[in-house]
């Protein structure tokens, strides 16, 4: 039977605090009407329920998800800031299934369109009447934005998809557009330090990030590249791929030399740094 949440919890916490048998029809009906994305897994991490809010948030429809394992390579595939696949080590849901403890963690989820976005996931066990673990629930929502730092220093990051004409020739305009879209949305969702992202031409992007003097701009570039590398863009059963180069430069302290910093960032992108995006 469905049990009530603890008193005094807000709406988000109440959903997490609910407990029921993994096959409880009343629980599933209630969960499907909840506004927060959630899904249920059995002890093998096979997805047995996927609510409407999860469909809307991730782009994955119920018929694409049910019966699949949450660690399947073309589904959510949570990763961390380092780009490490948490499905193999560090998965909060797997940990909860193992020891019955609740967990909360900030991860990067892969949307059905291939891009990454930061989410806060919370996992809680579902118990049999004898107290054994029958499965688990994972609830997730967009991670809160980082508080902006004092904007007294700025950095410029240049991202460009290499060999653009070859990408167009190989995948056509539709496949190339998916690549550009995935890069754009990953940057928009994942850029930190009060960043701003703009498209530059057909296949390049400029990101301006704010921070304090001496903030680790190179570390921010590496973090974004790791997340861009963890894309898997669906396209007629294939996964369009391309190399993405990136370079960065700090603006002068007076902030009046954006063009010079952009020029340095573009120069630094060749051929020092690059990752393959879009492939499994």
C-alpha positions in Angstrom: 0.0 0.0 0.0 1.0 3.6 -0.6 2.2 5.3 2.6 2.0 9.0 3.3 5.0 11.3 3.3 6.5 12.7 6.5 4.8 15.8 7.8 6.3 19.2 7.1 8.0 18.3 3.8 7.6 20.4 0.7 6.2 19.0 -2.6 9.5 17.9 -4.0 10.5 16.1 -0.8 7.1 14.5 -0.4 7.5 12.7 -3.7 10.9 11.4 -2.7 9.6 10.3 0.7 6.7 8.2 -0.7 7.2 4.5 -0.4 5.2 1.6 -1.9 5.6 -1.7 -3.5 7.3 -1.4 -6.9 4.2 -2.9 -8.6 1.6 -0.9 -6.6 -1.0 0.3 -9.1 -2.2 3.1 -6.8 1.4 4.4 -6.3 2.1 4.4 -10.1 -1.2 6.2 -10.9 -0.4 8.9 -8.3 3.2 9.1 -9.5 2.1 9.6 -13.1 0.1 12.6 -12.1 3.0 14.2 -10.1 4.7 17.1 -11.7 8.3 16.0 -10.9 10.1 13.6 -13.2 10.5 10.1 -11.7 10.9 6.5 -12.6 11.0 3.1 -10.9 13.5 0.3 -11.3 13.5 -3.3 -10.2 16.5 -4.7 -8.3 18.3 -5.4 -11.6 18.0 -1.6 -12.5 15.4 -2.5 -15.2 13.0 0.5 -15.7 9.5 -0.7 -14.8 7.7 2.7 -14.7 8.4 6.1 -16.3 6.1 9.0 -15.5 4.7 11.7 -17.8 6.9 14.4 -16.3 10.0 12.3 -17.0 8.9 12.1 -20.7 8.5 15.8 -20.9 11.8 16.6 -19.2 14.1 14.1 -21.0 12.4 13.7 -24.4 12.4 9.9 -23.9 8.9 8.4 -24.4 7.6 5.6 -22.2 7.7 3.1 -25.0 11.4 3.8 -25.5 12.3 3.3 -21.9 10.2 0.6 -20.3 11.9 -2.8 -19.9 15.3 -1.2 -20.6 18.1 -1.0 -18.1 18.9 2.5 -16.9 22.6 2.0 -17.7 21.9 1.2 -21.4 24.3 3.3 -23.5 21.7 5.2 -25.5 19.6 6.3 -22.6 20.2 8.8 -19.8 23.8 7.7 -19.0 24.5 10.0 -16.1 28.0 11.4 -15.9 29.9 13.7 -13.5 31.9 16.9 -14.1 34.9 14.8 -15.1 32.8 13.1 -17.9 32.9 9.8 -16.0 30.1 7.4 -16.7 28.3 6.9 -13.4 26.4 3.9 -14.7 29.5 1.8 -14.2 30.7 3.3 -10.9 29.2 5.9 -8.6 25.5 5.5 -9.7 23.3 6.8 -6.8 20.5 4.4 -7.8 22.7 1.4 -7.8 24.0 2.4 -4.4 20.5 2.7 -3.0 19.6 -0.7 -4.4 22.6 -2.2 -2.7 22.2 -0.8 0.8 18.8 0.7 1.0 20.0 4.2 1.8 18.6 7.4 0.2 21.0 9.4 -1.9 21.1 12.8 -3.7 23.7 13.8 -6.2 24.3 16.4 -8.9 24.9 14.7 -12.3 24.6 15.4 -16.0 21.8 13.7 -17.8 21.7 13.0 -21.5 18.5 14.3 -23.2 16.9 12.3 -26.0 18.3 14.9 -28.4 21.8 14.0 -27.3 22.8 17.1 -25.3 23.8 17.2 -21.6 22.0 19.1 -18.8 22.8 19.3 -15.1 20.2 17.7 -12.8 19.8 16.9 -9.1 18.9 13.2 -8.8 17.5 11.6 -5.6 17.2 7.9 -5.1 15.2 6.1 -2.5 14.4 2.4 -1.9 11.1 0.7 -2.4 10.6 -2.1 0.1 8.7 -5.4 0.3 6.5 -6.0 3.4 9.4 -8.0 4.9 11.7 -5.0 4.6 13.7 -6.4 1.6 14.5 -4.1 -1.3 12.0 -4.5 -4.1 13.4 -1.7 -6.3 14.0 2.0 -6.2 12.6 5.3 -7.2 14.7 8.1 -8.8 13.4 11.6 -8.8 15.2 14.3 -10.7 14.9 18.0 -11.8 17.1 20.7 -13.2 20.0 21.5 -10.9 19.8 25.0 -9.4 22.1 27.5 -11.1 25.4 28.4 -9.4 25.3 31.8 -7.7 27.2 34.3 -10.0 30.7 35.3 -8.8 31.7 38.9 -8.6 32.1 39.8 -12.3 35.5 41.5 -12.1 37.3 39.2 -14.5 36.1 37.6 -17.7 37.3 34.8 -20.0 36.4 34.0 -23.6 36.1 30.4 -24.8 35.9 29.5 -28.5 34.4 26.2 -29.7 34.4 25.1 -33.3 33.3 21.9 -35.1 36.3 21.0 -37.2 36.1 20.1 -40.9 32.6 21.5 -41.3 32.4 20.8 -45.0 33.3 17.2 -44.4 30.6 16.9 -41.7 28.0 18.3 -44.2 29.2 15.9 -46.9 29.1 12.9 -44.6 25.8 13.5 -42.7 24.0 16.1 -44.7 22.4 19.3 -43.4 20.0 17.3 -41.1 22.8 15.4 -39.3 25.0 18.5 -39.1 22.2 20.5 -37.6 21.7 17.8 -34.9 25.4 18.1 -34.0 25.2 21.9 -33.8 22.0 21.7 -31.7 23.6 19.3 -29.3 26.7 21.4 -28.8 24.6 24.6 -28.3 22.2 23.1 -25.8 25.0 21.4 -23.8 26.9 24.7 -23.5 23.7 26.6 -22.6 22.8 24.2 -19.9 26.2 23.4 -18.5 28.3 26.5 -18.7 29.2 27.8 -15.3 30.4 31.0 -13.7 27.4 33.1 -15.0 28.4 32.2 -18.6 26.9 33.5 -21.8 26.8 31.5 -25.0 26.4 32.8 -28.5 26.6 31.0 -31.9 29.2 32.3 -34.3 28.6 31.4 -37.9 27.4 28.0 -38.9 29.5 25.8 -36.6 31.2 27.8 -33.9 30.3 29.2 -30.5 31.6 31.9 -28.2 31.3 31.6 -24.5 32.0 34.4 -22.1 32.4 33.4 -18.4 32.7 35.7 -15.4 34.8 35.2 -12.3 37.4 36.6 -10.0 40.9 37.4 -11.1 42.9 34.2 -11.6 39.9 31.9 -11.9 40.7 28.6 -13.6 39.5 29.3 -17.1 41.4 26.2 -18.5 39.6 24.0 -16.0 36.2 25.3 -17.2 37.2 24.6 -20.8 38.2 21.0 -19.9 35.0 20.5 -18.0 32.8 21.6 -20.9 34.8 19.5 -23.4 34.3 16.4 -21.2 30.6 17.0 -21.2 30.5 17.7 -24.9 32.3 14.5 -25.5 29.6 12.6 -23.6 26.9 13.2 -26.3 25.2 10.5 -28.4 23.1 12.1 -31.1 20.3 9.9 -32.5 20.1 10.0 -36.3 18.5 7.2 -38.4 20.1 4.5 -36.3 23.6 6.1 -36.5 25.4 8.6 -34.4 26.9 11.5 -36.3 30.3 12.4 -35.0 32.8 15.2 -35.4 35.9 16.7 -33.8 35.3 19.8 -31.7 38.2 22.2 -31.0 38.3 24.7 -28.1 40.5 27.6 -27.1 40.3 30.2 -24.4 41.8 33.6 -23.3 41.3 36.0 -20.4 40.2 39.5 -21.2 42.4 42.3 -20.2 41.5 43.7 -16.7 39.8 46.8 -18.2 37.5 44.6 -20.2 37.8 46.6 -23.4 39.6 44.2 -25.6 37.1 41.5 -26.4 38.2 41.2 -30.0 41.8 40.6 -29.0 40.8 38.0 -26.5 38.6 36.2 -29.0 41.4 36.2 -31.5 43.7 34.6 -29.0 41.1 32.0 -28.0 40.6 31.0 -31.7 44.4 30.7 -32.2 44.6 28.5 -29.1 42.0 26.1 -30.4 44.3 24.9 -33.2 45.5 22.2 -33.0 46.1 21.9 -29.3 42.8 20.7 -28.1 39.9 18.7 -29.4 37.4 16.0 -28.6 35.2 13.8 -30.6 31.5 14.5 -30.0 28.4 12.7 -31.1 29.7 9.2 -31.1 28.9 6.3 -28.8 
